């Protein structure tokens, strides 16, 4: 059983890992500090359970779960949530997460949940292991054959009749990123998942990686589906999820697989001279408004999603703009603001730690103490007892 732990706080990651290792459950345990790292692990390892924090740098845990479900439908998701993010933990369950764990994480509840999921997976796996192996093997073989065909490479004696029988009429969809030398592994992962899901909603087909910056989809649309609707939805989703410009190219309806290399060549020419869909710019004002909101409401629930909604921005895009504007990640900024306020309140000897924690947005004193210690390398009590200078 392979478990992936995704949290940008190393103390949380390593704490969960240590608990699972000490349980002697024979788990394969992987850790990641971001969605980008997690996506790479899920591409190369057969992950069964993902434990993910909600607020991650870049793409948050909920968005990561959403874009991963199409390509990894059998993974069980568990959300790690602070008390102030409880509403989003509940939202995660509605989106498909099997459960959530509140910080600080209790070992007993964690192990009970993992044991329950392990038993559930074990029962299903005994029934579907062979079927899933065949499905995955055929998927990779199909994509490899199609990738060589699309690139105009020799496919030898490989039989194309399964493609032709499954897709007597089809269209090609190519998504190309304007990435330059940038590492776009996460963006590649997002496009693959989003396009795969939309093809499933509008018809049948699959997605294949064409090169580092491009993916190629094949789709046979249902009679009631429109190609323009698929492309429109694809662009809308990618505008939300991607942080680099991109293009979407769509072919006419095709009936001959031998034409695939020619159409892909036309795509490449059109891509070189075409216009990319750019992310919206000029959002500095939105970040300024958000900063004012955060400073005025730091004691309330300040989830990234909530603050992004106050300035009408997608959470992922907001997170990226926030980092560009302030030089800090959203989560880091909020923690720093709250901890500075805590230092001021600790100067009042009449305030209990529980009162201070509540005034800066923490309902749990232990969690507040842990965050304070991590930030200043001393507990709130130690800070309060320091001799005044």
VMD Tcl script that draws the C-alpha trace (Angstrom):
set ca {
  {0.00 0.00 0.00}
  {1.58 3.29 -1.12}
  {0.74 6.51 0.71}
  {1.68 10.04 -0.44}
  {1.84 12.86 2.14}
  {1.59 16.38 0.67}
  {2.23 19.28 3.05}
  {4.53 22.28 2.84}
  {5.28 22.06 6.57}
  {8.08 19.55 7.04}
  {7.13 18.95 10.67}
  {3.68 17.75 9.55}
  {5.04 15.65 6.67}
  {7.69 13.95 8.75}
  {5.35 13.53 11.73}
  {2.78 11.64 9.66}
  {5.50 9.62 7.95}
  {7.01 8.65 11.30}
  {3.60 7.64 12.70}
  {2.88 5.43 9.69}
  {6.33 3.86 9.77}
  {6.03 3.07 13.47}
  {2.66 1.41 12.86}
  {4.51 -1.35 10.97}
  {1.77 -1.48 8.36}
  {4.25 -2.20 5.59}
  {3.36 1.01 3.77}
  {5.37 2.56 0.97}
  {5.51 6.20 2.09}
  {6.26 9.19 -0.16}
  {6.36 12.87 0.80}
  {5.98 16.09 -1.19}
  {5.99 19.78 -0.25}
  {3.85 20.96 -3.18}
  {1.38 19.83 -5.81}
  {4.18 19.95 -8.37}
  {6.29 17.46 -6.41}
  {3.23 15.31 -5.71}
  {2.26 15.20 -9.40}
  {5.73 13.91 -10.32}
  {5.50 11.16 -7.70}
  {2.01 10.12 -8.84}
  {3.26 9.88 -12.41}
  {5.96 7.36 -11.54}
  {4.57 5.54 -8.47}
  {1.29 3.59 -8.00}
  {-0.12 5.72 -5.15}
  {-3.14 4.33 -3.28}
  {-3.82 7.04 -0.67}
  {-2.99 10.77 -0.75}
  {-2.99 12.84 2.44}
  {-2.89 16.48 1.36}
  {-2.91 19.80 3.15}
  {-5.46 22.30 1.84}
  {-3.15 25.32 1.59}
  {-0.12 24.42 -0.50}
  {2.26 26.75 -2.35}
  {1.03 27.30 -5.92}
  {-1.85 24.89 -6.49}
  {-3.86 24.20 -3.34}
  {-4.87 20.75 -2.15}
  {-8.49 20.92 -3.34}
  {-7.52 22.01 -6.85}
  {-4.82 19.33 -6.97}
  {-7.35 16.68 -6.01}
  {-9.83 17.89 -8.65}
  {-7.36 17.87 -11.55}
  {-5.93 14.49 -10.50}
  {-9.13 12.48 -10.24}
  {-9.56 11.99 -13.99}
  {-6.17 10.34 -14.41}
  {-6.02 8.67 -10.98}
  {-9.64 7.62 -10.33}
  {-8.79 4.87 -7.83}
  {-6.74 6.98 -5.44}
  {-8.27 7.66 -2.02}
  {-7.91 11.31 -0.94}
  {-7.75 12.53 2.65}
  {-7.51 16.26 3.38}
  {-5.38 17.69 6.19}
  {-7.03 20.82 7.55}
  {-6.53 23.44 10.24}
  {-9.58 24.34 12.31}
  {-9.84 27.67 10.46}
  {-10.12 25.74 7.17}
  {-12.79 23.32 8.40}
  {-15.41 24.47 5.88}
  {-12.99 23.66 3.07}
  {-12.34 20.23 4.53}
  {-16.07 19.58 4.29}
  {-16.05 20.89 0.73}
  {-13.22 18.47 -0.06}
  {-15.40 15.55 1.04}
  {-18.12 16.73 -1.32}
  {-15.54 16.84 -4.13}
  {-14.54 13.25 -3.53}
  {-12.16 13.17 -0.56}
  {-12.81 10.13 1.62}
  {-12.25 12.01 4.87}
  {-10.36 14.86 6.52}
  {-7.98 15.18 9.46}
  {-7.82 18.29 11.61}
  {-4.55 19.75 12.86}
  {-2.98 19.00 15.26}
  {-3.12 15.47 13.88}
  {-3.95 12.76 16.40}
  {-2.03 9.52 15.86}
  {-4.94 7.32 16.94}
  {-7.43 8.85 14.49}
  {-4.86 8.91 11.69}
  {-4.05 5.21 12.03}
  {-7.72 4.27 12.37}
  {-8.53 6.08 9.13}
  {-5.58 4.57 7.25}
  {-6.46 1.06 8.45}
  {-10.05 1.55 7.26}
  {-8.94 2.75 3.82}
  {-6.36 -0.03 3.57}
  {-9.00 -2.69 4.21}
  {-11.32 -1.07 1.68}
  {-8.60 -0.91 -0.98}
  {-7.54 -4.49 -0.25}
  {-11.03 -5.82 -0.92}
  {-11.35 -3.88 -4.16}
  {-7.83 -4.71 -5.29}
  {-8.41 -8.45 -5.05}
  {-11.24 -8.01 -7.52}
  {-9.78 -5.44 -9.92}
  {-5.97 -5.93 -9.84}
  {-5.75 -7.91 -13.07}
  {-8.31 -5.74 -14.85}
  {-6.53 -2.54 -13.80}
  {-3.15 -3.92 -14.88}
  {-4.50 -4.74 -18.33}
  {-6.23 -1.39 -18.62}
  {-3.09 0.54 -17.64}
  {-0.81 -1.53 -19.86}
  {-3.09 -1.09 -22.87}
  {-3.36 2.64 -22.15}
  {0.40 3.15 -22.21}
  {0.83 0.96 -25.28}
  {-1.94 2.82 -27.11}
  {-0.47 6.20 -26.23}
  {3.03 5.14 -27.28}
  {1.76 3.90 -30.65}
  {-0.32 7.02 -31.21}
  {2.57 9.29 -30.22}
  {4.85 7.67 -32.81}
  {2.10 7.83 -35.44}
  {1.40 11.52 -34.72}
  {5.11 12.38 -34.95}
  {5.36 10.70 -38.34}
  {7.64 7.94 -37.04}
  {7.64 4.37 -38.28}
  {5.26 2.13 -36.32}
  {6.46 -1.04 -38.02}
  {3.90 -3.83 -38.08}
  {1.84 -2.45 -35.23}
  {-1.85 -2.87 -35.97}
  {-3.96 0.31 -36.16}
  {-7.27 -1.55 -36.53}
  {-8.19 -1.18 -32.80}
  {-7.93 2.61 -33.21}
  {-9.96 2.58 -36.42}
  {-12.66 0.32 -35.00}
  {-13.03 2.40 -31.82}
  {-12.89 5.75 -33.66}
  {-14.23 5.56 -37.23}
  {-14.77 9.33 -37.07}
  {-12.67 11.52 -34.79}
  {-11.10 14.91 -34.17}
  {-7.66 15.86 -32.89}
  {-7.10 18.46 -30.18}
  {-3.63 19.83 -29.49}
  {-2.73 21.98 -26.49}
  {0.64 23.73 -26.68}
  {2.24 25.80 -23.92}
  {4.45 28.85 -24.42}
  {6.87 27.69 -21.76}
  {10.34 28.57 -23.07}
  {12.88 26.84 -20.85}
  {10.52 26.75 -17.86}
  {9.84 23.42 -16.16}
  {6.17 22.74 -16.91}
  {5.71 19.28 -15.46}
  {2.75 20.33 -13.29}
  {1.13 22.23 -16.18}
  {1.58 19.17 -18.42}
  {-0.08 17.06 -15.71}
  {-2.98 19.54 -15.42}
  {-3.64 19.63 -19.18}
  {-3.56 15.83 -19.38}
  {-6.12 15.49 -16.59}
  {-8.44 18.30 -17.71}
  {-8.48 17.22 -21.37}
  {-8.96 13.56 -20.40}
  {-11.94 14.48 -18.23}
  {-13.54 16.69 -20.90}
  {-13.11 14.03 -23.60}
  {-14.92 11.63 -21.28}
  {-17.74 14.13 -20.79}
  {-18.19 14.84 -24.50}
  {-17.46 11.44 -26.01}
  {-14.70 8.84 -26.09}
  {-10.99 9.08 -26.72}
  {-7.67 9.59 -24.98}
  {-4.76 11.99 -24.47}
  {-1.13 11.41 -25.36}
  {1.97 13.45 -24.54}
  {3.42 14.78 -27.81}
  {6.48 16.60 -26.49}
  {7.56 18.62 -23.44}
  {5.25 21.53 -24.28}
  {2.40 19.84 -26.16}
  {-0.29 17.23 -25.63}
  {-2.48 15.66 -28.28}
  {-6.00 14.40 -27.69}
  {-8.20 12.22 -29.87}
  {-11.96 12.44 -29.39}
  {-15.01 10.89 -30.99}
  {-17.84 13.18 -29.99}
  {-21.30 12.02 -29.02}
  {-24.03 13.12 -31.45}
  {-25.31 15.72 -29.00}
  {-21.86 17.19 -28.27}
  {-20.28 20.10 -30.13}
  {-16.56 20.40 -30.80}
  {-16.63 24.13 -30.11}
  {-18.21 23.49 -26.71}
  {-15.41 21.08 -25.77}
  {-12.74 23.57 -26.85}
  {-14.49 26.43 -25.04}
  {-14.68 24.46 -21.80}
  {-11.06 23.38 -22.20}
  {-9.88 26.98 -22.59}
  {-11.97 28.13 -19.62}
  {-10.52 25.41 -17.37}
  {-6.94 26.00 -18.48}
  {-7.24 29.75 -17.94}
  {-8.04 28.97 -14.32}
  {-5.41 26.32 -13.75}
  {-2.38 27.31 -15.84}
  {0.06 30.10 -15.11}
  {1.60 30.28 -18.58}
  {0.12 31.13 -22.01}
  {-1.24 28.27 -24.13}
  {-2.90 27.43 -27.44}
  {-5.72 25.02 -28.26}
  {-5.95 23.72 -31.85}
  {-8.83 21.59 -33.18}
  {-9.01 19.58 -36.41}
  {-11.95 18.97 -38.68}
  {-13.59 15.58 -38.39}
  {-11.29 12.84 -39.71}
  {-11.92 9.27 -40.88}
  {-8.40 8.17 -41.85}
  {-5.69 7.58 -39.26}
  {-3.06 7.95 -41.95}
  {-3.87 11.66 -42.01}
  {-2.91 12.13 -38.35}
  {0.79 13.03 -39.00}
  {-0.26 15.56 -41.68}
  {-2.79 17.24 -39.37}
  {-0.30 17.34 -36.50}
  {2.24 18.95 -38.84}
  {-0.34 21.61 -39.69}
  {-0.96 22.10 -35.97}
  {2.77 22.69 -35.43}
  {2.91 25.29 -38.21}
  {-0.20 27.05 -36.92}
  {1.20 26.99 -33.38}
  {4.44 28.67 -34.47}
  {2.58 31.59 -36.03}
  {-0.54 31.66 -33.86}
  {-1.61 33.63 -30.83}
  {-1.45 32.15 -27.35}
  {-4.19 32.54 -24.76}
  {-2.55 34.80 -22.20}
  {-3.39 35.01 -18.53}
  {-5.06 38.24 -17.53}
  {-2.67 40.93 -16.35}
  {-2.87 44.13 -14.36}
  {-4.08 42.53 -11.14}
  {-1.91 44.51 -8.74}
  {-5.00 46.44 -7.59}
  {-6.71 43.16 -6.69}
  {-3.76 42.13 -4.53}
  {-3.79 45.51 -2.79}
  {-7.48 45.06 -2.00}
  {-6.78 41.55 -0.76}
  {-3.98 42.79 1.52}
  {-6.31 45.36 3.08}
  {-8.91 42.62 3.60}
  {-6.36 40.29 5.21}
  {-5.06 42.99 7.55}
  {-8.59 43.82 8.66}
  {-9.77 40.22 9.06}
  {-6.64 38.32 10.14}
  {-8.52 36.92 13.15}
  {-11.18 35.26 10.96}
  {-11.17 32.27 8.60}
  {-8.64 33.40 6.01}
  {-8.49 30.48 3.64}
  {-6.91 31.27 0.31}
  {-10.17 30.45 -1.46}
  {-12.16 32.91 0.64}
  {-9.74 35.80 0.13}
  {-9.42 35.07 -3.60}
  {-13.21 35.19 -3.89}
  {-13.29 38.68 -2.36}
  {-11.32 39.99 -5.36}
  {-13.04 37.68 -7.88}
  {-9.91 35.70 -8.80}
  {-9.34 32.00 -9.20}
  {-7.49 30.71 -6.09}
  {-4.54 29.31 -8.06}
  {-4.09 32.50 -10.08}
  {-4.54 34.61 -6.96}
  {-1.87 32.59 -5.15}
  {0.61 33.16 -7.98}
  {-0.10 36.91 -8.19}
  {0.12 37.23 -4.42}
  {3.60 35.67 -4.41}
  {4.72 37.94 -7.25}
  {3.40 41.06 -5.52}
  {4.46 40.40 -1.92}
  {7.44 38.08 -2.31}
  {5.75 35.67 0.13}
  {3.41 32.74 -0.28}
  {-0.14 33.44 0.87}
  {0.02 31.04 3.80}
  {3.42 32.37 4.89}
  {2.13 35.97 4.78}
  {-0.95 35.22 6.90}
  {1.08 33.28 9.48}
  {3.64 36.08 9.75}
  {0.88 38.67 10.20}
  {-0.84 36.62 12.89}
  {2.38 35.88 14.75}
  {3.37 39.56 14.82}
  {-0.04 40.36 16.27}
  {0.45 37.57 18.81}
  {3.72 39.12 19.96}
  {1.92 42.40 20.62}
  {-0.88 40.69 22.54}
  {1.60 38.68 24.62}
  {2.70 41.99 26.08}
  {-0.61 42.14 27.95}
  {-0.20 39.89 31.03}
  {-3.98 39.81 31.58}
  {-4.60 37.87 28.38}
  {-4.52 34.08 28.50}
  {-2.90 32.15 25.69}
  {-6.33 30.81 24.66}
  {-7.62 34.40 24.36}
  {-4.62 35.43 22.25}
  {-4.94 32.40 20.01}
  {-8.61 33.13 19.40}
  {-7.97 36.82 18.70}
  {-5.54 35.98 15.90}
  {-7.63 33.24 14.30}
  {-6.61 30.02 16.05}
  {-9.23 28.01 17.92}
  {-6.68 25.51 19.21}
  {-3.99 26.70 21.67}
  {-1.67 23.80 20.86}
  {-1.74 24.59 17.17}
  {-1.08 28.27 17.91}
  {1.87 27.30 20.14}
  {3.33 25.02 17.46}
  {3.12 27.73 14.78}
  {4.59 30.35 17.12}
  {7.50 28.08 18.08}
  {8.24 27.29 14.45}
  {8.24 31.00 13.59}
  {10.26 32.37 16.53}
  {12.03 29.25 17.92}
  {10.38 29.69 21.31}
  {6.94 29.13 22.78}
  {4.53 32.01 23.48}
  {5.11 31.49 27.21}
  {8.88 31.70 26.77}
  {8.50 34.84 24.68}
  {6.24 36.41 27.31}
  {8.67 35.60 30.14}
  {11.69 37.15 28.43}
  {13.11 40.13 30.26}
  {11.89 43.39 28.68}
  {14.50 45.46 26.91}
}
mol new
graphics top color blue
foreach p $ca { graphics top sphere $p radius 0.5 }
foreach p [lrange $ca 0 end-1] q [lrange $ca 1 end] { graphics top cylinder $p $q radius 0.2 }
display resetview
